[in-house]
Amino acid sequence: MDEFYDICDELGIMIWQDFMFACALYPTEKSFIDSVREEVTHQVRRLKSHPSVIIWSGNNENEAAIASNWFEIPSSEWPLYIKDYVTLYVNNIRDIIQNEDKSRPYLSSSPTNGEESIKEGWVAKNPYDTNYGDTHFYSYLDDCWDWKSFPKTRFASEYGFQSWPSFSTLQKVSILEDWNYSSNFTAHRQHHSKGNKEMMEQAALHYTLPQSTDPLQKFKDTLFLTQVMQAQCIKTETEFYRRSRSEILDGKGHTMGALYWQLNDIWQGPSWSSIEYGGKWKMLHYFAQNFFAPVLPVGFEDIETLIIYGVSDLKNDLALSLLVKAYLWSSMEPVCVGVTDAVIKAGSASPIYKEPVNDLLKRCGNCTRLSCVVSFSLKANGQQYGPDNYLFLSSLKDAEGLKKPQLSATVKQEGEAYIINLQTTNITPYVWLDVGDISGRFETNGFLMLQKTKAVKFFPWKPTSTSELTKSLQVRSLMNIY
C-alpha cells in the first residue's frame, strides 16, 4: 500500500485521506477509543511524510448521518449521539492530528460546513449547505444532462452514477442463465437499492433502450448503454464544476475541486467505479482524461444560448482561437465553421463564446436542434490545447439523420504499442473499442467520431500480438444497440 503513496508523490496526485469511519454510528467506550487512538497515531506517523497527502478527514458522511437522522434516532437521544460524535472525531482524532501533524488541515467529516459546523457544535443543521465547505451530491432520476440540477458548491467531494462492467468481466463469474438484465444474478450483484432500475430510467431520458431480439446481445447492449449513460452524466456534471471555479452567484460557486465516486471495484458487479474489477477501463475513465484535462473548452446551454467557457489549470495566460463547428448528423462535412479569438487567464474559467442557439442554427443553413451537433476545440499556432469537445442539441433518441455506420478496423504494431486504424461511413457517437480479456488500455475510447478515419493507440499491459488483437477486437457504437 505504501507504493500507492510513493507513486502519488512522484506524479503530483493529491490525496484526500479519510480515516476508516463511514456512514455509521460508532461507540466511544474506552477500549474502542484506545484502539482508535493507536490506529490513527500509527497511520498519521506512517503517512505524514508523503507530500501527496494534503488533508485528513475524520469520517465519511457521519455528520450528515446525524444531521439528517439516517438511523432514526429518537430526538431525546440526539445529545448523546452528538456527544459521542464529538468525543471520537474531535476530542480524539482531531487531538492526535494537531499533535502529530500541524502541516495539514483536518476536517471532522465530509461533507461538512467547516467553520460553520464548528460554530454549530460540530454537527451542522445542514452539512450539505453549498455556501460552506464541501458537498456530496447524488440524484439518479433527475436529468443528468440538465446542469441546473447540480449544486454550485465550494468543493464537490463526492458525486456519481452507476454502470455495469463489460461482458468480458462479468462472464468470469456468471453462466448463461445469468445473462439477462432481470436475472437473479444481476439483482444479487446490485447492492444499491433500485440501482438497476435507476440506470435504465436515466438512460431512457436520452437514448433508445436496446432493441435486439437476441437475449444475449440485448444483455451486452444494456451493459454498454449503462457505461454510455454514466460517462455522459459525469462528464456533464464535472464540466459544470470545472467551469464554476471563477464565479460566485448569489454567494455560491468558486468551485475549486471535483472528486467523482469512485475509481475502482472490489468485485464484478454494478457500481459507481470508472475502472472494472481486474483493471479494465470503463467509458467513464476514458472520458475523465478529457473532462479533467488542464485546458478544456466546455459548452452548455442557458436560456436558449450556447455558451462556451475556457477552463485552464495552467499558471500562464493563454491566447487561443476557439474553433466551433456544426455538423448535420447525416454528413461528415461541417455545415459551418466559426473562429473566435480568446484569452484564457491562468487558473480560471470564463465565457469565451456566446450565441443564441437559433442564430447558430440559422447561420448554419439546414441545421435544427434534432439534425445537428456542435463541436469545439482550442488552438494556437497550429497546436491544439486540450481535447475536442461537443454539445448535443437534443437527446440522441430524437436525433434526425443519425445512421447506423459501417465501422471497420485494422491493427498494426508500432513499437510496444499497437495502432487501431478505424474507418466509418457516418458520424458515429460513442465509438467503443474492446479487446476482451487482453489487458491494456486505449489512447482514447467512447468518442464521437466526426471524421471518416481515426487512428487510436492500444497500450498492452502484457505481451500480445497483432493477430491476437485483430481476433479479439470488437468495434461498436451507440448505433449498434438499435
ChimeraX attribute file (.defattr): number of C-alpha atoms within 10 A of each C-alpha:
attribute: neighborCount
match mode: 1-to-1
recipient: residues
	/A:1	5
	/A:2	9
	/A:3	8
	/A:4	8
	/A:5	19
	/A:6	14
	/A:7	12
	/A:8	16
	/A:9	17
	/A:10	11
	/A:11	10
	/A:12	11
	/A:13	13
	/A:14	14
	/A:15	16
	/A:16	13
	/A:17	17
	/A:18	18
	/A:19	20
	/A:20	12
	/A:21	16
	/A:22	17
	/A:23	15
	/A:24	14
	/A:25	15
	/A:26	15
	/A:27	13
	/A:28	17
	/A:29	10
	/A:30	9
	/A:31	9
	/A:32	13
	/A:33	17
	/A:34	12
	/A:35	10
	/A:36	18
	/A:37	16
	/A:38	12
	/A:39	14
	/A:40	20
	/A:41	15
	/A:42	11
	/A:43	12
	/A:44	17
	/A:45	12
	/A:46	11
	/A:47	14
	/A:48	18
	/A:49	12
	/A:50	15
	/A:51	17
	/A:52	21
	/A:53	18
	/A:54	16
	/A:55	15
	/A:56	23
	/A:57	21
	/A:58	24
	/A:59	21
	/A:60	20
	/A:61	21
	/A:62	26
	/A:63	31
	/A:64	22
	/A:65	18
	/A:66	23
	/A:67	17
	/A:68	15
	/A:69	13
	/A:70	12
	/A:71	11
	/A:72	9
	/A:73	12
	/A:74	8
	/A:75	9
	/A:76	7
	/A:77	9
	/A:78	14
	/A:79	10
	/A:80	10
	/A:81	16
	/A:82	17
	/A:83	13
	/A:84	18
	/A:85	22
	/A:86	19
	/A:87	16
	/A:88	23
	/A:89	22
	/A:90	20
	/A:91	12
	/A:92	16
	/A:93	24
	/A:94	22
	/A:95	13
	/A:96	18
	/A:97	22
	/A:98	13
	/A:99	9
	/A:100	14
	/A:101	15
	/A:102	11
	/A:103	11
	/A:104	14
	/A:105	14
	/A:106	21
	/A:107	21
	/A:108	30
	/A:109	28
	/A:110	25
	/A:111	28
	/A:112	29
	/A:113	28
	/A:114	20
	/A:115	14
	/A:116	18
	/A:117	20
	/A:118	14
	/A:119	11
	/A:120	11
	/A:121	13
	/A:122	23
	/A:123	25
	/A:124	22
	/A:125	17
	/A:126	15
	/A:127	29
	/A:128	23
	/A:129	20
	/A:130	22
	/A:131	16
	/A:132	21
	/A:133	22
	/A:134	25
	/A:135	24
	/A:136	24
	/A:137	16
	/A:138	11
	/A:139	13
	/A:140	16
	/A:141	14
	/A:142	13
	/A:143	16
	/A:144	24
	/A:145	19
	/A:146	13
	/A:147	19
	/A:148	12
	/A:149	12
	/A:150	19
	/A:151	21
	/A:152	25
	/A:153	29
	/A:154	24
	/A:155	23
	/A:156	26
	/A:157	19
	/A:158	17
	/A:159	20
	/A:160	24
	/A:161	27
	/A:162	24
	/A:163	29
	/A:164	28
	/A:165	27
	/A:166	25
	/A:167	17
	/A:168	15
	/A:169	20
	/A:170	20
	/A:171	13
	/A:172	9
	/A:173	12
	/A:174	14
	/A:175	10
	/A:176	8
	/A:177	10
	/A:178	18
	/A:179	21
	/A:180	17
	/A:181	18
	/A:182	12
	/A:183	11
	/A:184	12
	/A:185	17
	/A:186	18
	/A:187	18
	/A:188	9
	/A:189	15
	/A:190	15
	/A:191	13
	/A:192	12
	/A:193	9
	/A:194	10
	/A:195	18
	/A:196	21
	/A:197	12
	/A:198	17
	/A:199	23
	/A:200	18
	/A:201	16
	/A:202	21
	/A:203	23
	/A:204	16
	/A:205	18
	/A:206	18
	/A:207	19
	/A:208	17
	/A:209	18
	/A:210	21
	/A:211	14
	/A:212	15
	/A:213	8
	/A:214	8
	/A:215	13
	/A:216	16
	/A:217	16
	/A:218	20
	/A:219	19
	/A:220	19
	/A:221	23
	/A:222	24
	/A:223	20
	/A:224	24
	/A:225	26
	/A:226	23
	/A:227	24
	/A:228	23
	/A:229	25
	/A:230	25
	/A:231	24
	/A:232	20
	/A:233	23
	/A:234	22
	/A:235	19
	/A:236	20
	/A:237	24
	/A:238	24
	/A:239	22
	/A:240	21
	/A:241	23
	/A:242	26
	/A:243	26
	/A:244	25
	/A:245	22
	/A:246	15
	/A:247	16
	/A:248	14
	/A:249	9
	/A:250	8
	/A:251	12
	/A:252	17
	/A:253	22
	/A:254	20
	/A:255	23
	/A:256	16
	/A:257	16
	/A:258	22
	/A:259	15
	/A:260	20
	/A:261	18
	/A:262	16
	/A:263	15
	/A:264	18
	/A:265	18
	/A:266	10
	/A:267	15
	/A:268	20
	/A:269	23
	/A:270	25
	/A:271	26
	/A:272	20
	/A:273	26
	/A:274	31
	/A:275	20
	/A:276	25
	/A:277	17
	/A:278	14
	/A:279	14
	/A:280	22
	/A:281	22
	/A:282	24
	/A:283	28
	/A:284	26
	/A:285	20
	/A:286	20
	/A:287	20
	/A:288	16
	/A:289	13
	/A:290	18
	/A:291	24
	/A:292	16
	/A:293	16
	/A:294	15
	/A:295	23
	/A:296	26
	/A:297	28
	/A:298	26
	/A:299	24
	/A:300	21
	/A:301	18
	/A:302	12
	/A:303	8
	/A:304	11
	/A:305	15
	/A:306	20
	/A:307	18
	/A:308	22
	/A:309	22
	/A:310	26
	/A:311	28
	/A:312	25
	/A:313	17
	/A:314	14
	/A:315	10
	/A:316	11
	/A:317	14
	/A:318	18
	/A:319	15
	/A:320	20
	/A:321	20
	/A:322	22
	/A:323	16
	/A:324	20
	/A:325	19
	/A:326	23
	/A:327	22
	/A:328	25
	/A:329	23
	/A:330	16
	/A:331	17
	/A:332	17
	/A:333	15
	/A:334	18
	/A:335	17
	/A:336	17
	/A:337	15
	/A:338	11
	/A:339	14
	/A:340	12
	/A:341	14
	/A:342	16
	/A:343	14
	/A:344	21
	/A:345	18
	/A:346	14
	/A:347	16
	/A:348	21
	/A:349	24
	/A:350	20
	/A:351	16
	/A:352	19
	/A:353	17
	/A:354	15
	/A:355	13
	/A:356	14
	/A:357	19
	/A:358	15
	/A:359	11
	/A:360	17
	/A:361	18
	/A:362	11
	/A:363	14
	/A:364	19
	/A:365	10
	/A:366	12
	/A:367	20
	/A:368	19
	/A:369	18
	/A:370	19
	/A:371	20
	/A:372	26
	/A:373	21
	/A:374	21
	/A:375	20
	/A:376	22
	/A:377	22
	/A:378	25
	/A:379	16
	/A:380	13
	/A:381	8
	/A:382	6
	/A:383	9
	/A:384	14
	/A:385	19
	/A:386	19
	/A:387	17
	/A:388	17
	/A:389	19
	/A:390	19
	/A:391	18
	/A:392	17
	/A:393	18
	/A:394	16
	/A:395	15
	/A:396	17
	/A:397	14
	/A:398	14
	/A:399	21
	/A:400	16
	/A:401	15
	/A:402	21
	/A:403	15
	/A:404	17
	/A:405	17
	/A:406	11
	/A:407	18
	/A:408	15
	/A:409	18
	/A:410	14
	/A:411	22
	/A:412	16
	/A:413	13
	/A:414	10
	/A:415	7
	/A:416	12
	/A:417	17
	/A:418	21
	/A:419	21
	/A:420	22
	/A:421	15
	/A:422	20
	/A:423	18
	/A:424	20
	/A:425	18
	/A:426	21
	/A:427	24
	/A:428	26
	/A:429	20
	/A:430	18
	/A:431	21
	/A:432	18
	/A:433	23
	/A:434	18
	/A:435	19
	/A:436	15
	/A:437	11
	/A:438	18
	/A:439	16
	/A:440	17
	/A:441	19
	/A:442	19
	/A:443	12
	/A:444	19
	/A:445	21
	/A:446	23
	/A:447	18
	/A:448	18
	/A:449	19
	/A:450	20
	/A:451	16
	/A:452	15
	/A:453	14
	/A:454	14
	/A:455	16
	/A:456	16
	/A:457	19
	/A:458	22
	/A:459	15
	/A:460	17
	/A:461	12
	/A:462	8
	/A:463	9
	/A:464	15
	/A:465	15
	/A:466	14
	/A:467	11
	/A:468	12
	/A:469	21
	/A:470	15
	/A:471	11
	/A:472	13
	/A:473	18
	/A:474	15
	/A:475	14
	/A:476	22
	/A:477	23
	/A:478	22
	/A:479	16
	/A:480	14
	/A:481	19
	/A:482	13
